[in-house]
Structure formats: structure tokens, C-alpha cells
Amino acid sequence: MNTQVRVRFAPSPTGHLHIGGVRTALFNWLFARNQGGVFILRIEDTDRSRSTEEFIAAIIEGLRWLELDWDEGPYRQTERLALYQEHAHKLLEAGKAYYCYCSPEELEQRRQEAIKRGESPRYDRRCRERKDIPAGITPAIRLKAPLEGETTYHDLVYGPITFANAQLDDLIILRSDGTPTYNFCVVVDDVTMRISHVIRGDDHINNTPRQILIYQALEYPLPQFAHVPIILGPDKSRLSKRHGATSILAYRDMGYLPEAMINYLVRLGWSHGDQEIFSREELIKYFSLEQIHKSAAIFNPEKLLWLNSHYIKTIDESRLIALVRPFLEREGIVSPGQEIEETFLRRVVASLRERAKTLVELAQFSRFYFGQEVSYEEKAARKFLRPEVKPLLQRLITALKAAPDFSEASIEQAFQQVITAEGVKLGKVAQPARVALTGGTVSPSIYEIISIIGRERVLHRLQKAIDYIESTENT
């Protein structure tokens, strides 16, 4: 009996890696790490008409982005066909499987006839004891399922689950073209990979009794099964594209951090007391199958966004800079490969991380820090770049030119000189200056951004704002 925990994540590369699949991978990975076990990646690519290399690459890229590292694999089912055929013929020789000569057309016709009669469209087993062998037909191979009794197993999430064997038909395990079917592949793979626990979505519960019958026919011990409730959208329907992005790489491209995705997904159906935020080390320490919920989890985009903003605020600054750099390039704020002075970039990121919810936002918010010019928001310019502020900006230029240095303290002192001399409140100077320097009305502290932008560009932008006011005075 296998005593080491060995689990697998076995995606089908017929689409991108989605939220539900990632959570399944995460639960398997955490259980393996918690138990000192082995996490295996297996690509179930026997659906050749829909599986693509592009999807396989995207699955691997998504897991690597989340740092869900695997200990074995990735194995590919298309490279294991001989193994499936060997096991199918082993069942034939033992009298536990049989050849089926029914054509797909015949099966479909009988299926439709059963539906018309109000019966369940199961295979009628007409080839089960067939003696004649039709000429010129390459048969499929079907499992001989028990005709009566029950198949029961204990699910580690749902408890005992029982199926009447009369409801299970003689499923095809090897098609007439020699390719294996899904349920047969899964069992042979799980057996030969010595899988101890099958942790997967509860949409597979109905597959489980069929797979158990294959285990029993092959005389292999059963793994333990744990079926995880599906994820629902905010409207309580099954999570789909209409609820927003479902591909994990789409969330990466929208500027979510892997830490936030891991933290959020683990809480979709699992909990440890009332704790909301976990380090990866804490997740590995606390994770157990007993704490998986039986009820479906509801996907909440606002909660994910909140977690993402938390991690943007709290992760190591050097890591945040490395993460945001590609988004600066993608948003056209800096050129690919452009050198950026390290201290400057650190100050930019430090000034904005408290208000950004995604890396995209962080990059977009930083636009005014780069380049010589800024574009004014129309409403902000109309409200704040008016003729009466021109003398305030002119006096501010004079004060900033005379500042002994460009520290925040010196900049604040320059503003105090202006508001004292002009007899106005700070906002009368700060808001026009903010629009002149950033293009809008929202930014970090005016003293902080002026210090970061630097004397030369600040003076240039303030003068450009005065020029703009003069150009619009008579319009």
C-alpha cells in the first residue's frame, strides 16, 4: 500500500487554465507540501481535436507564474498510449472486458430510440455475450460493469457516496481506433503514478463510480477521493466568461500579483478560522482537506481587488519594482529596455503604491513622472488653469528656482513664501500646480511629487501651464 502522499493536477489542454482549475492545482499543491508529499503535473491531451500546444504552454506558464512547482512531469497522455492499450487487453484476457462491434451510427440511433421511450440512453450491452464476430469491423473494448448491487466510496469532503450499479453502463475503455477514453486513462495514470489522493472538482463525482469499477476490474487499490465544490459567479450561476476573466494569465495581464491570486483562491472553499491573509508558508502549514467546505464558493471580484491592493502596499519594494517594470513598457510610459535611474524609480513606486489596486493602475498613475510634457485633463484645466492663477504660478517658479535644494522641506517652504506673499490658502496654489505638473487633480503629496519630478522638469511644466493660460485667456 502506498503510504506517501502523491497527488496530481491533470488539466486538459483544450482551453486556457481557468480559475477553477488553478484552485484545484493549488489545493493539490498545498496538500502535497503540507504532507511532505509529491505533486505531479499531468497533461490530459488525448482529445487530439481540441488539445493544442498553445494551451499546454499557457497551462505551464500559468502554474509557473503562481510558483506552483511540480515534482514530477509534465507527463502527457499521448505519450502513454501503449500503456493504456496494454491494460485494456489485460482486462479482455481476464474476461472483464469485451469487444463491441456496434458502430457510432447504430449507438446514436438506439440512444435516440431510448430517449423517445423515456428511458435512460445507456448502452444495451448487446455485444456483452456476443458469439459471432462481424467481418470487416474493428471493435471497441468495453468494460464489463456489474449488473446489480452498489458502488460506494467515502469522499473526504462529502462523506459516503453511493451509486446503484444498474445506473452504470458498460463504458468504452478503448475506442475502435485504439485510443483510450477519459475515465480509463485517468485510472491507469493514477495507478501507475501511484496517486494516493485524487483531489478534483465535484463535477467529477459522477465519473468516480465508473473509475472505481475500472480500479476493481484491474485489481488495484483505490486512492482516496476528495471532491471540491465548484466556484460560482456573483449571480450564483457557474463561473464563466460573462463574470469577467476566467483565464489565470488574463489576471496576470490585468496587473494582479500571484500572491493575491493564491491568497484569494485558497479562500474559495477553504478556511482557517477567521484569518483572511496568509503567507505561502502559513498556507502550507495550515492546509488540510478537512477544512474544505461542502458548499459552493462565490467568486467576488471586489475581494480579489482588495487583496491585490493589500499586496501592492506590503510586498518588498524591489519585488514590486520588478513586477511593475513590464507594465510601464506595455503602457508606453517607458521604451522597452530603457534605463531608469534606480533611486528615481523607487521613489515613484513608493509614492503610488498606497493608492494603486493593480500593477496596471500603478503604471498608469506614474505616467506624469516620466517625460517632459503632460496632457491636461480637460475638466481640470478648465477649472484650475485660469488667468487669475498665472501670477501664483509665476511666483512659485521664482521661489522654486531659489530653493537651496529640492527636498520636500525646501519645496514646502517655497509654497509658504507664495501663499504668504499673495495672501491665499495653500489649495489656491497647490491645485493649479498639481494640474500643471500631473495633468489632473489627484496625486500624492504635491511636495513629494515635485521633489521626485525634479527641478528642471517642474519649472518647465509650470512655465508650460502659464503659456497654456495665456493661449486660452481670450478664448
The 8 nearest C-alpha neighbors of each residue, nearest first, counted from 0:
[[1, 2, 220, 3, 195, 193, 221, 219],
 [0, 2, 3, 195, 193, 4, 194, 5],
 [1, 3, 0, 4, 195, 5, 193, 36],
 [4, 2, 1, 5, 36, 195, 37, 35],
 [3, 5, 36, 195, 37, 2, 31, 6],
 [4, 6, 37, 194, 195, 36, 3, 38],
 [7, 5, 38, 194, 196, 27, 39, 37],
 [8, 6, 39, 38, 40, 9, 27, 41],
 [7, 9, 40, 24, 41, 39, 10, 27],
 [8, 10, 41, 42, 43, 7, 40, 11],
 [11, 9, 42, 43, 12, 8, 41, 20],
 [10, 12, 43, 13, 44, 42, 9, 50],
 [13, 11, 50, 54, 55, 14, 44, 10],
 [12, 14, 50, 49, 11, 54, 51, 15],
 [15, 13, 12, 54, 16, 11, 50, 49],
 [14, 16, 54, 246, 17, 57, 58, 12],
 [15, 17, 58, 246, 247, 20, 14, 21],
 [18, 16, 246, 245, 20, 247, 19, 15],
 [17, 19, 21, 20, 245, 247, 22, 246],
 [20, 18, 22, 21, 17, 23, 230, 229],
 [19, 21, 23, 17, 22, 18, 24, 16],
 [20, 22, 24, 18, 23, 19, 25, 17],
 [21, 23, 25, 19, 24, 20, 264, 26],
 [24, 22, 20, 26, 21, 25, 199, 27],
 [23, 25, 21, 27, 8, 22, 26, 28],
 [24, 26, 22, 28, 23, 27, 29, 21],
 [27, 25, 29, 23, 28, 24, 30, 22],
 [28, 26, 24, 30, 25, 29, 6, 31],
 [29, 27, 25, 31, 26, 30, 38, 24],
 [28, 30, 32, 26, 31, 283, 27, 33],
 [31, 29, 33, 27, 32, 28, 34, 26],
 [32, 30, 36, 28, 34, 29, 33, 37],
 [31, 33, 35, 29, 34, 30, 36, 283],
 [34, 32, 283, 30, 31, 35, 29, 284],
 [35, 33, 31, 36, 32, 30, 4, 29],
 [36, 34, 32, 33, 31, 37, 4, 3],
 [35, 37, 31, 4, 34, 5, 32, 3],
 [36, 38, 5, 31, 70, 6, 4, 39],
 [39, 37, 6, 69, 70, 7, 31, 28],
 [38, 40, 7, 71, 69, 70, 72, 6],
 [41, 39, 73, 72, 8, 7, 69, 9],
 [40, 42, 9, 74, 73, 75, 8, 43],
 [41, 43, 75, 9, 10, 44, 74, 11],
 [44, 42, 11, 76, 45, 10, 9, 75],
 [43, 45, 46, 42, 50, 11, 76, 12],
 [44, 46, 47, 77, 43, 76, 50, 179],
 [47, 45, 44, 48, 49, 50, 13, 43],
 [46, 48, 50, 45, 49, 44, 51, 77],
 [47, 49, 46, 50, 51, 45, 13, 44],
 [50, 48, 13, 47, 46, 51, 12, 14],
 [51, 49, 13, 12, 47, 44, 46, 48],
 [52, 50, 53, 54, 12, 49, 55, 13],
 [51, 53, 55, 54, 56, 50, 12, 57],
 [54, 52, 56, 51, 55, 57, 12, 50],
 [53, 55, 57, 12, 56, 51, 52, 15],
 [54, 56, 52, 58, 12, 57, 53, 59],
 [55, 57, 53, 59, 54, 58, 60, 52],
 [56, 58, 54, 60, 55, 59, 61, 53],
 [59, 57, 55, 61, 16, 60, 56, 54],
 [58, 60, 56, 62, 61, 57, 63, 55],
 [61, 59, 57, 63, 58, 62, 56, 64],
 [62, 60, 64, 58, 63, 59, 248, 57],
 [63, 61, 65, 59, 67, 64, 60, 66],
 [62, 64, 66, 60, 65, 61, 67, 59],
 [63, 65, 61, 66, 62, 60, 257, 67],
 [64, 66, 257, 62, 63, 67, 61, 261],
 [67, 65, 63, 64, 68, 62, 257, 61],
 [68, 66, 62, 65, 63, 69, 28, 25],
 [67, 69, 66, 63, 70, 62, 38, 28],
 [70, 68, 38, 39, 71, 40, 67, 72],
 [69, 71, 38, 39, 37, 68, 72, 40],
 [72, 70, 39, 69, 40, 73, 38, 37],
 [73, 71, 74, 40, 39, 41, 70, 69],
 [72, 74, 40, 41, 71, 42, 75, 39],
 [75, 73, 72, 41, 42, 40, 76, 71],
 [76, 74, 42, 77, 78, 41, 43, 73],
 [75, 77, 79, 78, 43, 44, 45, 42],
 [76, 78, 75, 79, 45, 80, 44, 43],
 [77, 79, 76, 75, 80, 74, 81, 82],
 [78, 80, 76, 82, 77, 81, 83, 75],
 [81, 79, 83, 82, 77, 78, 84, 76],
 [82, 80, 84, 83, 79, 85, 78, 86],
 [81, 83, 85, 80, 79, 84, 86, 187],
 [84, 82, 86, 80, 85, 81, 87, 179],
 [83, 85, 87, 81, 86, 82, 88, 80],
 [84, 86, 82, 88, 83, 87, 81, 89],
 [85, 87, 89, 83, 84, 88, 82, 90],
 [88, 86, 84, 90, 89, 85, 83, 91],
 [89, 87, 91, 90, 85, 86, 92, 84],
 [88, 90, 86, 92, 87, 91, 85, 93],
 [91, 89, 93, 95, 88, 87, 96, 92],
 [92, 90, 96, 88, 94, 93, 89, 97],
 [91, 93, 89, 90, 94, 88, 95, 96],
 [92, 94, 90, 91, 95, 89, 96, 88],
 [95, 93, 91, 92, 96, 90, 97, 143],
 [96, 94, 90, 143, 93, 91, 142, 216],
 [95, 97, 142, 91, 143, 90, 141, 94],
 [98, 96, 141, 140, 91, 127, 99, 142],
 [97, 99, 140, 138, 139, 141, 100, 126],
 [98, 100, 139, 138, 126, 101, 140, 97],
 [101, 99, 138, 102, 98, 139, 136, 126],
 [100, 102, 99, 105, 106, 103, 138, 126],
 [101, 103, 105, 104, 106, 100, 138, 99],
 [104, 102, 106, 105, 107, 101, 108, 100],
 [103, 105, 107, 102, 106, 108, 101, 109],
 [106, 104, 108, 102, 107, 103, 101, 109],
 [105, 107, 103, 109, 104, 108, 110, 102],
 [106, 108, 110, 104, 105, 109, 103, 111],
 [109, 107, 105, 111, 110, 106, 104, 112],
 [110, 108, 112, 106, 111, 107, 113, 105],
 [111, 109, 120, 107, 113, 108, 112, 106],
 [110, 112, 114, 108, 113, 109, 107, 115],
 [113, 111, 109, 115, 114, 110, 108, 116],
 [114, 112, 118, 116, 110, 120, 115, 111],
 [113, 115, 117, 111, 116, 112, 118, 120],
 [116, 114, 112, 117, 113, 111, 118, 110],
 [117, 115, 113, 114, 118, 112, 111, 119],
 [118, 116, 114, 115, 113, 119, 112, 120],
 [117, 119, 113, 114, 116, 120, 115, 121],
 [118, 120, 121, 113, 114, 117, 110, 166],
 [121, 119, 110, 113, 114, 118, 122, 111],
 [122, 120, 119, 168, 123, 110, 167, 113],
 [121, 123, 124, 168, 120, 169, 106, 110],
 [122, 124, 125, 121, 168, 126, 109, 120],
 [125, 123, 127, 126, 122, 169, 168, 128],
 [124, 126, 123, 127, 129, 128, 122, 99],
 [125, 127, 129, 99, 124, 128, 100, 98],
 [128, 126, 124, 125, 129, 97, 99, 143],
 [129, 127, 126, 130, 125, 124, 97, 98],
 [128, 130, 126, 127, 131, 125, 132, 99],
 [131, 129, 128, 132, 126, 127, 133, 98],
 [132, 130, 129, 133, 126, 134, 128, 100],
 [131, 133, 134, 130, 129, 100, 136, 98],
 [134, 132, 136, 131, 135, 100, 137, 138],
 [135, 133, 136, 132, 137, 131, 100, 138],
 [134, 136, 133, 137, 132, 138, 100, 102],
 [137, 135, 134, 138, 133, 100, 132, 102],
 [136, 138, 175, 135, 139, 100, 176, 134],
 [139, 137, 100, 175, 99, 98, 136, 140],
 [138, 140, 175, 174, 99, 98, 173, 100],
 [139, 141, 98, 173, 97, 171, 172, 99],
 [142, 140, 171, 97, 96, 170, 172, 169],
 [141, 143, 96, 169, 170, 144, 95, 171],
 [144, 142, 96, 95, 169, 141, 145, 97],
 [143, 145, 169, 142, 146, 168, 212, 167],
 [146, 144, 147, 164, 143, 148, 165, 212],
 [147, 145, 165, 164, 144, 148, 167, 168],
 [148, 146, 164, 165, 145, 149, 163, 144],
 [147, 149, 164, 163, 150, 146, 145, 165],
 [150, 148, 163, 164, 162, 151, 161, 147],
 [149, 151, 162, 161, 208, 164, 163, 152],
 [152, 150, 161, 160, 149, 162, 159, 153],
 [151, 153, 160, 159, 154, 161, 150, 208],
 [154, 152, 159, 158, 160, 155, 151, 224],
 [153, 155, 158, 157, 224, 225, 156, 159],
 [154, 156, 225, 158, 157, 224, 153, 288],
 [157, 155, 154, 225, 158, 226, 293, 291],
 [158, 156, 154, 155, 293, 159, 226, 160],
 [157, 159, 154, 153, 155, 156, 160, 152],
 [160, 158, 153, 152, 154, 161, 157, 151],
 [161, 159, 152, 151, 153, 158, 154, 162],
 [160, 162, 151, 150, 149, 152, 159, 163],
 [163, 161, 150, 149, 164, 151, 208, 160],
 [162, 164, 149, 165, 166, 148, 150, 161],
 [163, 165, 149, 167, 166, 147, 148, 162],
 [164, 166, 163, 167, 147, 146, 148, 168],
 [165, 167, 164, 163, 168, 162, 121, 119],
 [168, 166, 164, 165, 169, 209, 144, 163],
 [167, 169, 170, 121, 122, 144, 166, 165],
 [170, 168, 142, 144, 143, 141, 171, 122],
 [169, 171, 141, 168, 142, 172, 144, 209],
 [170, 172, 141, 140, 173, 142, 174, 169],
 [171, 173, 180, 183, 141, 179, 140, 170],
 [174, 172, 179, 140, 178, 139, 171, 177],
 [175, 173, 139, 177, 176, 178, 179, 140],
 [174, 176, 139, 138, 177, 137, 173, 140],
 [177, 175, 174, 178, 139, 137, 173, 138],
 [178, 176, 174, 175, 173, 179, 84, 139],
 [179, 177, 174, 173, 176, 180, 80, 175],
 [180, 178, 173, 172, 174, 184, 83, 183],
 [179, 181, 172, 183, 182, 173, 184, 178],
 [180, 182, 184, 183, 185, 179, 45, 172],
 [183, 181, 185, 184, 180, 210, 186, 206],
 [182, 184, 186, 172, 185, 181, 180, 187],
 [185, 183, 187, 181, 186, 182, 188, 180],
 [184, 186, 188, 182, 183, 187, 189, 181],
 [185, 187, 189, 183, 188, 184, 190, 210],
 [188, 186, 190, 184, 189, 185, 191, 183],
 [189, 187, 185, 191, 186, 190, 192, 184],
 [188, 190, 194, 186, 192, 187, 191, 193],
 [191, 189, 193, 187, 188, 192, 186, 194],
 [190, 192, 188, 193, 189, 187, 194, 186],
 [191, 193, 189, 190, 194, 188, 5, 187],
 [194, 192, 190, 191, 189, 195, 5, 1],
 [193, 195, 5, 189, 6, 192, 196, 190],
 [194, 196, 222, 5, 4, 193, 223, 6],
 [197, 195, 223, 222, 6, 224, 194, 198],
 [196, 198, 224, 225, 223, 199, 6, 222],
 [199, 197, 225, 226, 196, 224, 27, 23],
 [200, 198, 226, 23, 227, 197, 201, 225],
 [201, 199, 227, 226, 202, 203, 228, 229],
 [200, 202, 226, 203, 227, 228, 204, 229],
 [201, 203, 200, 204, 205, 229, 228, 226],
 [204, 202, 201, 206, 205, 200, 207, 199],
 [205, 203, 207, 201, 206, 202, 226, 208],
 [204, 206, 207, 203, 208, 202, 209, 201],
 [207, 205, 203, 204, 209, 208, 210, 182],
 [206, 208, 210, 204, 209, 205, 211, 203],
 [209, 207, 211, 210, 206, 150, 212, 205],
 [210, 208, 212, 207, 211, 206, 213, 167],
 [209, 211, 207, 213, 212, 208, 182, 186],
 [210, 212, 208, 214, 213, 209, 207, 215],
 [211, 213, 215, 209, 210, 214, 216, 208],
 [212, 214, 216, 210, 211, 215, 217, 209],
 [215, 213, 211, 217, 219, 212, 216, 218],
 [214, 216, 218, 212, 213, 217, 219, 211],
 [215, 217, 213, 218, 214, 212, 95, 90],
 [216, 218, 214, 215, 219, 213, 90, 86],
 [219, 217, 215, 216, 214, 220, 213, 221],
 [218, 220, 214, 217, 215, 221, 190, 216],
 [221, 219, 222, 218, 214, 215, 0, 190],
 [222, 220, 219, 223, 214, 211, 215, 195],
 [223, 221, 195, 196, 224, 194, 197, 220],
 [222, 224, 196, 197, 195, 221, 225, 154],
 [223, 225, 197, 154, 196, 155, 198, 222],
 [226, 224, 155, 198, 154, 156, 197, 227],
 [227, 225, 201, 199, 200, 198, 156, 224],
 [226, 228, 200, 201, 199, 229, 225, 156],
 [229, 227, 295, 201, 200, 293, 294, 226],
 [228, 230, 295, 200, 201, 227, 231, 296],
 [231, 229, 296, 295, 297, 238, 19, 237],
 [232, 230, 237, 238, 297, 235, 236, 298],
 [231, 233, 238, 298, 235, 234, 236, 297],
 [232, 234, 235, 298, 297, 299, 231, 236],
 [233, 235, 232, 236, 231, 297, 237, 242],
 [236, 234, 231, 232, 233, 237, 297, 238],
 [237, 235, 231, 232, 234, 238, 233, 239],
 [236, 238, 231, 232, 239, 230, 235, 229],
 [239, 237, 232, 231, 230, 236, 242, 240],
 [238, 240, 241, 242, 237, 245, 232, 243],
 [241, 239, 243, 242, 244, 245, 238, 246],
 [240, 242, 243, 239, 244, 238, 232, 245],
 [243, 241, 240, 239, 232, 238, 244, 233],
 [244, 242, 240, 241, 245, 239, 300, 238],
 [243, 245, 246, 240, 249, 242, 250, 247],
 [244, 246, 17, 18, 240, 247, 243, 239],
 [247, 245, 17, 249, 248, 16, 15, 244],
 [246, 248, 250, 249, 17, 16, 18, 245],
 [249, 247, 251, 250, 246, 61, 252, 57],
 [248, 250, 252, 246, 251, 247, 253, 244],
 [251, 249, 253, 248, 247, 252, 255, 254],
 [250, 252, 248, 255, 249, 254, 253, 247],
 [251, 253, 249, 254, 250, 248, 255, 359],
 [254, 252, 250, 251, 255, 249, 359, 357],
 [255, 253, 358, 357, 359, 252, 251, 256],
 [254, 256, 251, 250, 357, 253, 307, 358],
 [255, 257, 259, 258, 307, 260, 254, 251],
 [258, 256, 260, 65, 259, 261, 255, 64],
 [259, 257, 261, 256, 260, 262, 310, 65],
 [258, 260, 307, 262, 256, 257, 261, 306],
 [259, 261, 257, 263, 262, 258, 264, 256],
 [262, 260, 258, 264, 263, 259, 257, 265],
 [263, 261, 259, 260, 265, 264, 258, 277],
 [262, 264, 260, 266, 261, 265, 259, 303],
 [265, 263, 267, 261, 266, 22, 262, 260],
 [264, 266, 267, 262, 263, 269, 261, 22],
 [265, 267, 269, 264, 263, 268, 270, 262],
 [268, 266, 264, 296, 265, 269, 263, 297],
 [267, 269, 292, 296, 266, 291, 270, 295],
 [270, 268, 291, 266, 290, 292, 267, 265],
 [269, 271, 266, 272, 290, 268, 291, 273],
 [272, 270, 274, 273, 285, 269, 290, 286],
 [271, 273, 274, 270, 275, 290, 269, 285],
 [272, 274, 271, 275, 270, 276, 266, 269],
 [275, 273, 272, 276, 271, 277, 270, 266],
 [274, 276, 273, 277, 266, 262, 270, 271],
 [277, 275, 274, 262, 278, 306, 263, 259],
 [278, 276, 281, 282, 262, 279, 275, 274],
 [277, 279, 281, 280, 282, 276, 262, 258],
 [280, 278, 282, 281, 283, 277, 258, 262],
 [279, 281, 283, 278, 282, 284, 277, 285],
 [282, 280, 284, 278, 279, 283, 277, 285],
 [281, 283, 279, 285, 284, 280, 286, 277],
 [282, 284, 33, 280, 281, 29, 286, 285],
 [283, 285, 281, 282, 33, 286, 280, 32],
 [286, 284, 282, 283, 281, 287, 271, 33],
 [287, 285, 282, 283, 284, 29, 30, 33],
 [288, 286, 289, 290, 285, 30, 291, 33],
 [287, 289, 290, 291, 286, 155, 156, 30],
 [290, 288, 287, 291, 156, 155, 292, 286],
 [291, 289, 288, 269, 287, 270, 292, 271],
 [292, 290, 269, 288, 289, 268, 156, 293],
 [291, 293, 268, 294, 269, 290, 156, 228],
 [292, 294, 228, 156, 157, 295, 291, 227],
 [295, 293, 292, 228, 296, 268, 229, 227],
 [294, 296, 228, 229, 230, 231, 297, 293],
 [295, 297, 230, 267, 268, 231, 294, 298],
 [298, 296, 231, 232, 230, 233, 299, 295],
 [297, 299, 232, 233, 231, 300, 296, 230],
 [298, 300, 302, 301, 297, 233, 303, 232],
 [301, 299, 303, 302, 304, 298, 233, 243],
 [302, 300, 304, 303, 299, 305, 306, 298],
 [301, 303, 305, 304, 299, 300, 306, 263],
 [302, 304, 300, 306, 301, 305, 263, 307],
 [303, 305, 307, 301, 302, 306, 300, 308],
 [306, 304, 302, 308, 307, 303, 301, 309],
 [307, 305, 309, 303, 304, 308, 259, 302],
 [306, 308, 304, 259, 310, 309, 305, 255],
 [307, 309, 356, 311, 305, 306, 310, 304],
 [310, 308, 306, 312, 307, 311, 313, 305],
 [309, 311, 313, 307, 312, 308, 314, 306],
 [312, 310, 308, 309, 313, 314, 352, 307],
 [313, 311, 309, 310, 352, 353, 308, 314],
 [312, 314, 310, 311, 309, 315, 316, 308],
 [315, 313, 310, 311, 316, 312, 319, 318],
 [314, 316, 318, 317, 319, 313, 320, 312],
 [317, 315, 319, 318, 320, 314, 345, 349],
 [318, 316, 320, 319, 315, 321, 345, 314],
 [319, 317, 321, 315, 316, 320, 322, 314],
 [318, 320, 322, 316, 321, 317, 323, 315],
 [321, 319, 317, 323, 322, 318, 324, 316],
 [320, 322, 318, 319, 324, 323, 317, 325],
 [323, 321, 319, 320, 324, 318, 325, 358],
 [324, 322, 320, 326, 325, 321, 358, 319],
 [323, 325, 327, 326, 321, 322, 320, 328],
 [326, 324, 328, 327, 323, 329, 322, 321],
 [327, 325, 329, 328, 323, 324, 330, 362],
 [328, 326, 324, 332, 362, 330, 325, 329],
 [327, 329, 333, 331, 325, 326, 330, 335],
 [328, 330, 326, 331, 327, 325, 332, 333],
 [329, 331, 327, 328, 332, 326, 363, 362],
 [332, 330, 328, 329, 333, 327, 334, 326],
 [331, 333, 327, 330, 328, 366, 334, 369],
 [334, 332, 328, 331, 327, 337, 335, 369],
 [333, 335, 337, 328, 336, 331, 332, 327],
 [336, 334, 337, 328, 333, 325, 329, 331],
 [335, 337, 334, 338, 333, 328, 339, 325],
 [338, 336, 334, 335, 339, 333, 328, 340],
 [337, 339, 336, 340, 334, 341, 333, 335],
 [340, 338, 341, 337, 344, 343, 333, 342],
 [339, 341, 343, 342, 344, 338, 345, 337],
 [342, 340, 344, 343, 339, 345, 346, 338],
 [343, 341, 345, 344, 340, 346, 347, 339],
 [342, 344, 346, 340, 341, 345, 347, 451],
 [345, 343, 347, 341, 346, 342, 348, 340],
 [346, 344, 342, 348, 347, 343, 349, 341],
 [345, 347, 349, 343, 344, 348, 350, 342],
 [348, 346, 344, 350, 345, 349, 343, 351],
 [347, 349, 345, 351, 350, 346, 352, 344],
 [350, 348, 346, 347, 351, 352, 345, 316],
 [349, 351, 347, 348, 346, 352, 443, 353],
 [352, 350, 348, 353, 349, 354, 355, 361],
 [351, 353, 355, 312, 354, 349, 348, 311],
 [354, 352, 312, 351, 355, 350, 311, 308],
 [353, 355, 352, 351, 356, 308, 361, 312],
 [356, 354, 361, 352, 360, 357, 353, 308],
 [355, 357, 308, 307, 304, 360, 354, 358],
 [358, 356, 254, 360, 359, 255, 355, 361],
 [357, 359, 254, 361, 360, 323, 362, 255],
 [360, 358, 254, 362, 357, 361, 363, 326],
 [361, 359, 363, 357, 358, 362, 355, 364],
 [360, 362, 358, 355, 364, 359, 363, 357],
 [361, 363, 359, 327, 365, 360, 364, 326],
 [364, 362, 360, 365, 366, 361, 359, 330],
 [363, 365, 361, 362, 366, 360, 351, 367],
 [366, 364, 362, 363, 368, 367, 361, 347],
 [365, 367, 368, 363, 364, 369, 332, 362],
 [368, 366, 437, 369, 365, 373, 436, 438],
 [369, 367, 366, 365, 452, 370, 347, 451],
 [370, 368, 367, 366, 371, 332, 365, 333],
 [371, 369, 372, 368, 367, 373, 366, 332],
 [370, 372, 456, 369, 373, 460, 459, 367],
 [371, 373, 370, 460, 374, 367, 369, 456],
 [374, 372, 438, 367, 437, 375, 436, 371],
 [373, 375, 438, 376, 372, 437, 439, 367],
 [376, 374, 438, 377, 380, 439, 373, 434],
 [375, 377, 379, 439, 378, 438, 380, 374],
 [376, 378, 380, 379, 375, 381, 382, 439],
 [377, 379, 381, 380, 376, 382, 375, 383],
 [380, 378, 382, 376, 381, 377, 439, 383],
 [381, 379, 384, 377, 383, 382, 378, 375],
 [380, 382, 378, 379, 383, 384, 377, 385],
 [383, 381, 379, 380, 384, 378, 385, 377],
 [382, 384, 431, 380, 385, 381, 379, 430],
 [385, 383, 380, 431, 468, 381, 382, 388],
 [384, 386, 387, 383, 388, 468, 382, 381],
 [387, 385, 389, 388, 468, 472, 384, 469],
 [388, 386, 385, 389, 390, 391, 384, 383],
 [389, 387, 391, 386, 390, 385, 392, 384],
 [388, 390, 392, 391, 386, 387, 465, 393],
 [389, 391, 393, 392, 388, 394, 387, 386],
 [392, 390, 388, 394, 389, 393, 395, 428],
 [391, 393, 395, 389, 394, 390, 396, 388],
 [394, 392, 390, 396, 395, 391, 389, 397],
 [393, 395, 397, 391, 396, 392, 390, 398],
 [396, 394, 392, 398, 397, 393, 399, 391],
 [397, 395, 393, 399, 394, 398, 400, 458],
 [396, 398, 394, 400, 395, 399, 401, 393],
 [399, 397, 395, 413, 401, 400, 396, 394],
 [400, 398, 402, 396, 401, 397, 413, 395],
 [399, 401, 397, 398, 402, 396, 454, 458],
 [400, 402, 398, 399, 403, 397, 413, 404],
 [403, 401, 399, 404, 400, 409, 398, 405],
 [404, 402, 401, 409, 405, 400, 399, 406],
 [405, 403, 402, 406, 409, 410, 401, 454],
 [404, 406, 450, 409, 410, 407, 454, 402],
 [405, 407, 409, 408, 404, 450, 410, 446],
 [406, 408, 410, 446, 409, 450, 447, 411],
 [409, 407, 411, 406, 410, 412, 446, 405],
 [408, 410, 412, 406, 411, 407, 405, 402],
 [409, 411, 407, 413, 412, 408, 446, 406],
 [412, 410, 414, 408, 413, 409, 407, 446],
 [411, 413, 415, 409, 410, 414, 408, 416],
 [414, 412, 410, 398, 416, 411, 415, 399],
 [415, 413, 411, 417, 416, 412, 418, 410],
 [416, 414, 412, 418, 417, 413, 419, 411],
 [415, 417, 413, 419, 414, 418, 420, 412],
 [418, 416, 414, 420, 415, 419, 421, 395],
 [417, 419, 423, 421, 415, 422, 420, 416],
 [420, 418, 422, 416, 417, 421, 415, 423],
 [419, 421, 417, 418, 422, 416, 423, 415],
 [422, 420, 418, 419, 423, 417, 391, 416],
 [421, 423, 419, 418, 420, 424, 417, 425],
 [424, 422, 418, 421, 427, 425, 419, 428],
 [423, 425, 426, 427, 418, 422, 428, 419],
 [424, 426, 427, 428, 429, 418, 423, 414],
 [427, 425, 429, 428, 424, 430, 431, 423],
 [426, 428, 425, 424, 429, 430, 423, 431],
 [429, 427, 426, 425, 430, 431, 432, 391],
 [428, 430, 426, 432, 431, 425, 427, 433],
 [429, 431, 433, 432, 426, 428, 427, 434],
 [432, 430, 383, 434, 433, 429, 428, 384],
 [431, 433, 435, 429, 430, 434, 436, 428],
 [434, 432, 430, 436, 431, 435, 437, 429],
 [433, 435, 438, 439, 431, 437, 432, 436],
 [436, 434, 432, 464, 433, 461, 438, 437],
 [435, 437, 433, 434, 460, 438, 432, 457],
 [438, 436, 367, 434, 439, 433, 435, 373],
 [437, 439, 375, 434, 374, 373, 376, 435],
 [440, 438, 434, 437, 376, 441, 379, 375],
 [439, 441, 434, 433, 379, 430, 442, 438],
 [442, 440, 439, 443, 433, 437, 434, 438],
 [441, 443, 444, 440, 445, 437, 433, 439],
 [442, 444, 445, 350, 448, 447, 351, 441],
 [445, 443, 447, 446, 448, 442, 350, 449],
 [444, 446, 448, 447, 449, 443, 433, 429],
 [445, 447, 407, 449, 444, 448, 410, 411],
 [448, 446, 444, 450, 445, 449, 407, 451],
 [447, 449, 451, 445, 450, 446, 452, 444],
 [450, 448, 452, 446, 451, 447, 445, 453],
 [449, 451, 447, 448, 453, 405, 452, 406],
 [450, 452, 448, 453, 449, 447, 346, 343],
 [453, 451, 449, 450, 368, 448, 457, 456],
 [452, 454, 451, 450, 455, 456, 457, 449],
 [453, 455, 457, 456, 458, 405, 452, 450],
 [456, 454, 458, 457, 453, 459, 452, 460],
 [455, 457, 459, 458, 454, 453, 460, 371],
 [458, 456, 454, 460, 459, 455, 453, 461],
 [457, 459, 461, 455, 456, 460, 454, 396],
 [458, 460, 456, 462, 457, 461, 463, 455],
 [461, 459, 463, 457, 462, 458, 436, 456],
 [460, 462, 464, 458, 463, 459, 435, 457],
 [461, 463, 465, 459, 464, 460, 458, 466],
 [464, 462, 460, 466, 461, 465, 467, 459],
 [465, 463, 467, 461, 462, 466, 435, 460],
 [466, 464, 462, 468, 467, 463, 389, 469],
 [465, 467, 463, 469, 464, 468, 470, 462],
 [466, 468, 464, 470, 465, 469, 463, 471],
 [469, 467, 465, 471, 470, 466, 385, 472],
 [468, 470, 466, 472, 467, 471, 465, 386],
 [471, 469, 467, 468, 472, 466, 473, 474],
 [470, 472, 474, 468, 469, 473, 467, 385],
 [473, 471, 469, 474, 470, 468, 386, 385],
 [472, 474, 471, 470, 469, 468, 386, 385],
 [473, 471, 472, 470, 469, 468, 467, 385]]
